[in-house]
Amino acid sequence: MDNTIIASNLSRQHLVVNEQVDLVNSEIERTRPNEDSRPITMREWVTVIILCFVNLINYMDRTTIAGVLPNIQSQFRKENGALGLLQTAFIISYMLFAPLFGYLGDRYNRKVIMSSGVFIWSLTTFIGSYMETYGTFIVFRMCVGIGEASYSTIAPTIISDLFVKDTRSKMLALFYFAIPVGSGLGYIISGKIAQATGKWQWGLRVTPVFGIIAIVLILCLVKDPIRGEKEGGSHISSTSWIVDIKTLLSNPSFMLSTAGFTCVAFVTGALALWAPKFLQMGLALQETKTVVIDDVSFVFGIIAMLAGLIGVPLGSFMAQKLRLIWHQADPLICAVGLLVSTPLIFFAVLTANSHSIICFFLIFFGQLALNLTWSIVADILLYVVIPTRRSTAEAFQILVAHALGDAGSPYLIGLMSEGIRPLLTPTSPFSDHEDMLAQFRSLQYSLFLTVFVEVIGGLFFFLTALYIEKDKSMVDLSIAVHELISSMELEPQVLGVNE
């Protein structure tokens, strides 16, 4: 009899909860637009601007190496494979420490974790610039990756907890447009400072100064909001790391968009390191030079900046408008961006030694199309993953995207070029021009690999579109249920809710 009464009470509770869940879900679209349209406070603007500033210098630091790559090659006397390993070593430590910071970021004070990371990469970048052997130089570049992993996994989750819907998309676009702009500044600043001082090491010592300023700004002015506060998800409790990973692995939209982003990282990493050197080699082979060879890093940096300034906000704007018509718009824009970029990058690589101006234009539009994906991929992650798993999801995406993307692509391109070069070098006595042409062709044929990877990435984003609507609805429902549970003061286990 007692069991019958208990069962009857539980049944009534389930009915009440189901009715309330339906009511909450019907109210989601009505309540969230009010939150989305509220005025942005000064504290929130300051937080976003500081996070963008740190992201800017973060990516400046990554590409300062590429801006002075010929100088590094000359000093340490290394072949292309070893130079590619320089970037790969940085990315390996970056991706390996990302899961640790993702775990910490979902559970502890994010301001302290970020500022500690910025301090680590600022210090190791500065010390590394004084290393006189290639081995010790690589070791300190790996340490830089440890520090940068902390910031990249946590900063986007702070933005996600401050804003919702279109406002979040706009702020993420502002945050991620700092990536190509910072990358472009890295080429420009390191190259120009190396020319002015006569020492390439001084090109690496600029970002640590900005890093110290960033630490003070983060600790004093950045707002660290409650996780999921603006979405009503602040009542969701954290689960174990194993449960978090298992749930992420079973999330099709997250996994497929991560696979697509891995392809983006592969292409971006390869071009970031090798494009300036490749363009210099192509320009040297031309009889009529339309650009001074020493200015190639500067020109490429300007192109990267402009492509980012236009591409990242354009992708976000397109997503905000088109998702009103198609719920699958976000992954479809990413897919089309990659497929449009494919022929542009192909012909840019093809014309590098014959038509410099055409080549630069093709690179610009190819990178612009590629940059459409940056803020959209971040937005997808944030709305298909519940608030208490987002830092872990960011870390997992960083691990996968870099392990299979830009951790290996610079090294792979370098090794491929070394393997192809003997096949293109004449066996009989050859001139310096023929040797230079063989070096250029070997690197050119290797860079064609990026075109193939872009096509694969586009296919992954098309597959993401098949699941995106369902997975987003599941997150909205989970947040609504937990908010309801909290308001009714019921235990999740009573309702059969899996956190």
N, C-alpha and C positions, 0 to 999 in steps of 0.2 A: 504493500500500500504506500509506504514511504517512497519507494522507488518510483511508483507511478506518479506521485505528486511532484517529485523532483523532475522527472522527465517532462511532465506537463508544464512546469515552470520554465524549464529550459526551452521548451518548444515555443512558449509565449514570448520568451526573450528573443529567440531567433526571429520570430515574426515581427516584433517591434523593431529589432535592429535592421531587418531587411527593408521595412517601410522607411526607416530613418535614412538608410543608405541611399535609397531611391530619391528621397527628398533632398539630401545633401548633394547628390550628383546633379539634380536638376537646378540646384542653386549655384553650382560651381561657376558657370559662365556668367551668372549675374553678379556674384560677389567679387570675382577676381578682376574684371575690368575696372571696378572702382579702385582697387588697389593699384592696378596698372596705370590709371590715369591721374593718380594723386601727384602733387608737386614733389619733385626730387629735392631733398633737403641739402643744405650746404655741406653737412658732414658726409653725406653719401657721395656728393660730387667730389669732395676732397679725397675720399677713399678711392674712388675710381681713377682719378687723375694720378694719384700716387702709384696705384697698381699698374697703370699704363706706363708710367715713367720707369718703373723697375723692369717691366717687361721689355721696354725699349732698350735699356742698357744691357739686359740679359742677352738679347739677340745681337746687340752690337758686339758683345764680348765673344760670341760664337764665331762671327765672321771676320774679326780682326786678323785671324790667322790666314784666311783666304786672301785678304788684301795684300799680304806681304809674303805669299807662298813662294814666289821665285827667289826672294831674299833668303828665306829659310832653307830652301833647297840648295842654294849656293853655299851658305855657311856650313850646313851639316853634310853636304855632298851626298844626298840621298836620291834614289830613283822614285818613280811615280808610285810604286807599291808602298814604299815606306812613308811617303807623304800622305797617301790615302789613309794609312794606319793612324796617322796623327789625329784625324777627325774621328776615326772609328774608336780609338781609345777613349776619347772624351765621351762619346755617345754610349759606350758600354757601361761606364761607371754611372752615367746619367740615368740609364734605364734600369740598372740593377738596384739603385738606391730609391727609385721612384716608389716601389711598393711599400718600403719602410715609411717614407714620408706620407704616403697615402693613408696608411694605417693610423699614424699619429695625427694627421690632419682631420680625420673623422672623429677624433676622441679628445684632443687636447688643444691648448691655446694656439691658434693659427698665427697670430702676430709674432709670437716668440719663435715659432718654428721657421717662419719665412725670414725673419731678420737674422736668425742664426745661419740659415742657408746662404743669404746674401753676403754675410761676413766671410764664410768659408770660401766662396768663389772669388770674392774680391782679393782676399789675402793670397790665395794660391795662384791667381792670375799674375799678381804683382811679383811674387817670389819666383814663379816660373820664368818670367821674362829675363831673369839673371842667370838661368842655367846655361852652361856652356857645352853640355853633351846632349846628344839627341835622346838618349835613354832617360835622363833625369827630366828633360823637357816634357816628354810624353807622360811621365809619372805625375807631374804637376797639372798637366792638362786633364788627366783623369780625375784629379782632386777637384778641379773646377766643376766637372760634371756632377759630383756629389752635392755641391752647394746649389747648383742650378735646379737639381731635381726637386728640392724642397719647395721652391717658389712655383714652379710650373704645375705641380700637382694640387696646390692649395689655392692660389689666387683666383682661378675661375669659380671655385665653389663659394668664395666670399661674395662675388658678384651675383651668383645664383641665389644666395640667401638675402640679398638686398633688394632684388627686383624680380618681377614676374612678367611673363608673356612678352609683348613687343618691346617694352622698356628694357627687359633683360637682353633681348636680341640686339638692341641698339648699343647697350653698354658692352656686350661681348664683342660686337663689331669694333668698337673703339679700342677695346683691350687687345684684340688680335690684329688690328691693323698696325699695331706697334711692332709686330714680328717682321714683316717685310721692310718697314721703314727703318727699324733698328738694324736689320741685316744690311740694308743699303748704307747706312751711316757707318757700320763697321768697316766695309770696304773702303769708303771714302776717307774716314779719319785715320785708319791705320796706314793706308797708302800715302796720304799727304804728309802725315807726321814723320813717316819713315824717310820721305824725300827731303823734308825740311831739316831733320836732325842728322841724316846720314846713317842712322841706326834703326833697323826694323823693330828692335825691342821696345823703343819708345811708343810705337804704335799700339802696343799691348797694355800700356800703363795708364791709359786714360780712363777706361771703365772702372778700375778699382777706386778711383777718386769719387766718381759718381755713386759707386756702391756704398761707400761710407755715408754719404748724404742720404741715400735711400734707407739705410738702416734707421737713422734718426727719424725720418718721416714716417716709416712704418710703425715704430714703437709709440710715437707721440700723437699721430693724427689718424691712422687707419682705424676704421670701425670694424670690429669682429662680431657680426650679428649671430643670433641664435640660429642653429642649423634648421632650415625649413620653415623659419618664422613666417615669411610672407606668403607661403603656400598653405599654411595650416598644418604643416608636417612636423612641427616642433615637438609633438607628442610621440613621434616614432622613436623607439629605443634602438640603440645600436645592437647589432648581432655580432657573432664571432667572425673573425677574418675568413675562416673556412666557409662559413655560410654565405658571407658576402661574395666570395669568389665563385662558389657553386651557382649562386643566383645570377651573377653576371654572365657566366658561361652559358646559361640557359636562356639568355635574353637575345633573341635573333637580331633585333635592330641595333643593339649595342655591338654585338660581335661583328656583324656585316659592315657597319659603318667604321668600326675599328680597322677591319681589313682594307676598306677603301682608303682610309686615312694613312694606313701603312704604305700604300702605293704612292700617295702624295708625299710622304716623308722620304721615300726612296728617291723620288725624282728631285725633290727640293735639296736633299743632302748632297746628291751627286753634282747638281748644277752649282750649288753654293760653293763647293770646294774647287771644282775643275773649270767652271765657265770662264773666270777671268784669265787663267793660264791658257786655256784653249783659244780664247779670242785673241790673246797676244800672239800666239803661235800662228794663227790664221792671218793676222794683220802683217806679221813679219814676212809672210810669203807673197804678199801683194806688191806689185811694182809701184802702184800709186796708192799712197797711204792717206786715207781720209781722217784718220784719228792717230794721234801720237801714241806710241806703244805704252809709254809710262802712264798714260791717262786712262788706260782701259779699265782698271779697277774703279777709278772715279766714275767713268761713264756707266759701267755695269751697276755700280752702287746707286746712281741716279735712276737708272731703269728699274731696279728692284724697289726703290722707294716709291716711285710713281705708280708702278704696278700694284703695290700694296695700298697706297693711298686711294686708288680708284677701285681695285678689285675687292678688297675685304668689305668696305661699306656697301658696294654694289651688290655683292652676294647677300648680305644681310637685308638690304632693301628689297631685293627680288623675293627673298623668302617671306618677309612680312606681308608683301602684297599677294603673292601667289598662293600662300597657304590658306588664304581666305576662300580660294576657289578649289584647290586640290590639297587635301590633307597630306598627300605624299610629296608635296612640292620641295621640301628641304633636301631629301636624298636625290631627287631628280635634278635639281639645280647643280648639285655636286657632280653627278654623273655627266651631265651635259658639259659642265666646265672642263672636266678632264678630257672628254672626247674632242672638244673644240681646241684644247691646248695641244693635243697630240700632233696634228699636221703642222702647227705653227712651230713647235720645238723641232720637229723633224727637218723642216726646211731651214730653220735658223742654223742648225748644226751643219747642214749641207752647204750653206752659202758663206760660212765663216771665213774662208780663204779667198773669196772672189768678190763679194759685195758687202762690205762692212755695214753700210747704212741700212740696207735691206735686212741684214742679219740682226742688227740691233732692234729694228722695228718688230721683227718676228719674235724676238725674245721678249720684248715688252708685252705684246699681246698674248703670247703664250703664258707668261707668268701671271698676267692679269686674269686670264681664264682659270689658271691653277689657284689663284688667291681667292676665288669665289668660295672655295670650300672651307676656309679656316674657321670663321665664326660660326658657320652653319653646323659643322661637325661638333663643335663645342656645345652648341645649343641642343643638338640631338641627344648628346650624352646626358645633359642636365634634365631633359624632360622624359627620358625613358629609364632613368634611374632615380630611386627615392633619395631624399636629402641626406640620410645618414650613411649612404654608400657612395656618395659622389667623389670624395677624395680618393677612395679606393679605386673607383672606376677610372678616374683621371690617371692614377698611377698605373693601373693595368693597361690602359690604352697607350700610355707613354712607353711602357715596357715592350708591348707587342709591336707598336709602330716603329720604335727605334731598333729593336732587336732584328726585325725583319726588313726594316726600311733604311734609314740613314746611318745606322751603325755599320752596315756592311757595304752600302752602295759606293761611298768614296773609295774604300779599299778595293772593292770588286772592280770598279772602273779602272783604277790604277793597275791592278794585276792583269786585267784583260788587255790593256794597252801595251803592257810589257810583253805579253804573250803573242800579240799580233805583230808587234814591231819587227821581229826578225823575219817574218814572212814578207814584209814590205821593203826591207832593206836590200839593195842590190848586193850580190855576192862579189862582184868585181869591184875594183876601186871606185869610190863614189865621191861626189862633191859634197860640200857642206849643205848646199841647197837640197840635194837629194836626201841627205840624212835628216834635215829639218822637215822635209815633206813626209818622210816615213814616220817621224814622231807625231806629226800632226794627224796623218791618216789613221794611225793606230788609236789615238785618243778619240778621233771622230767616230770611228766604227764602234768603239766601246760605248760612247755616249748615246748611240742609237738604241741601246738597251732601255734607256729611260722612256722612249716612245712606246715600246711594247708594254712596259709596266703601267703607263697611263691608261692604256686600253683596259687592262685587267682591273684597275681601280674603278673605272667607269662601270664595269659590269657588277662589281660588288655594291656600288651605290644603287644601281637599278634593282638589285635583289633586296636591298634595305627597304626600298619603297613598298615592297610586298607586306612588310610586317610593322611599319612605323606607326600606323594609326592604332592598331591593337595594343602595342606595347606602351604607347603614351596613355591610352585610356586606362590600362592596368595601374599605372603609377598614380593617375588622378584618383582612381577608385581606392587605392591603398591609403593615400593621404586622407581622403574623405572618411574612410572607415575608422582609421586611428583617431581622427579628430572627434568622431562620434563616440568612439569608445571612451575617450578621455572625458567628454562632456557627460556621459552617462555613468562614469566611474565604474566601468566593467573591466574585468580582466580579459586580455586578448584570448587566453586559452578557452574561456567560457564560450566565446563566439567562434572558435575554430579559425582565428585569424593567424596566419603565418607571417611574423615580422620579417 
